[in-house]
Amino acid sequence: MPAERDDVRVWLVERGYNNRDLIILKYATPDGQRLFRKELAAQAVDAGSVTAARDVSPDNLEAVDDPELRDRYADEAARVADEHDPDDPI
């Protein structure tokens, strides 16, 4: 699916779980300044549903206020971008 004209590419930087059996995916912009969160039911996740990158509307991004977290997200986004194509399942 082609990205909308104003969409922003974000890269997977963190994956976690919560006590409601949800997988929480965090995708960040390459500079680590903004974050997109996606929650998925664990049983809904299949081999192709989690990709290295997503193109999302800027309206769906939140600011990352913590400088250390921004740096960590930027480093991880760069690593994932270097090692994967955007549509690679990871």
C-alpha positions as CSV (number, residue, x, y, z in Angstrom):
1,M,0.0,0.0,0.0
2,P,1.6,3.3,-1.0
3,A,2.2,5.8,1.7
4,E,0.1,8.9,1.8
5,R,1.9,12.0,0.6
6,D,2.4,13.5,4.1
7,D,3.0,10.2,6.0
8,V,6.1,9.8,8.1
9,R,8.2,6.6,8.0
10,V,8.9,5.2,11.4
11,W,11.0,2.2,12.3
12,L,10.4,-0.6,14.9
13,V,12.4,0.3,18.0
14,E,10.7,-1.6,20.8
15,R,8.3,-4.6,21.4
16,G,6.7,-5.4,24.7
17,Y,3.7,-7.1,26.3
18,N,1.2,-6.0,28.9
19,N,-1.0,-7.8,31.4
20,R,-4.0,-7.7,29.0
21,D,-2.2,-10.1,26.6
22,L,-1.5,-7.3,24.1
23,I,1.7,-6.8,22.2
24,I,2.8,-3.2,22.3
25,L,4.9,-2.1,19.3
26,K,6.8,1.2,19.3
27,Y,8.0,2.7,16.0
28,A,10.1,5.9,16.1
29,T,11.2,8.4,13.5
30,P,14.9,8.1,12.5
31,D,15.8,11.0,14.8
32,G,14.0,9.4,17.8
33,Q,12.0,12.6,18.3
34,R,8.5,11.1,17.7
35,L,6.9,7.8,18.4
36,F,4.0,5.7,17.0
37,R,2.5,3.0,19.3
38,K,0.4,0.1,18.1
39,E,-1.2,-2.5,20.3
40,L,-2.1,-5.9,18.9
41,A,-3.8,-8.9,20.5
42,A,-1.2,-11.6,20.8
43,Q,-3.3,-14.1,19.0
44,A,-3.7,-11.7,16.1
45,V,0.0,-11.5,15.4
46,D,1.2,-13.6,12.5
47,A,4.5,-13.8,10.7
48,G,3.9,-10.8,8.4
49,S,2.0,-8.5,10.7
50,V,5.0,-6.8,12.3
51,T,7.2,-5.1,9.8
52,A,10.5,-3.2,10.2
53,A,8.8,0.1,9.3
54,R,5.5,1.7,8.8
55,D,4.3,4.9,7.2
56,V,2.0,6.8,9.5
57,S,0.1,10.0,9.7
58,P,1.9,12.7,11.6
59,D,-1.3,13.1,13.7
60,N,-0.6,9.6,15.1
61,L,2.9,10.5,16.4
62,E,3.7,11.6,20.0
63,A,6.7,13.5,21.1
64,V,9.5,11.7,22.9
65,D,10.5,14.0,25.8
66,D,13.2,12.0,27.5
67,P,16.6,12.8,25.8
68,E,18.1,9.4,26.7
69,L,15.0,7.6,25.2
70,R,15.2,9.8,22.1
71,D,18.9,8.7,21.6
72,R,18.0,5.1,22.2
73,Y,15.2,5.2,19.7
74,A,17.3,7.0,17.1
75,D,20.1,4.4,17.5
76,E,17.6,1.5,17.2
77,A,15.7,3.0,14.3
78,A,19.1,3.4,12.4
79,R,20.0,-0.2,13.2
80,V,16.7,-1.6,12.0
81,A,16.8,0.7,8.8
82,D,20.4,-0.5,8.1
83,E,19.5,-4.2,8.5
84,H,16.0,-4.4,7.0
85,D,13.8,-3.2,4.2
86,P,10.7,-1.4,5.4
87,D,8.3,-4.3,4.6
88,D,10.5,-7.0,6.1
89,P,8.7,-9.0,8.8
90,I,10.6,-8.9,12.1
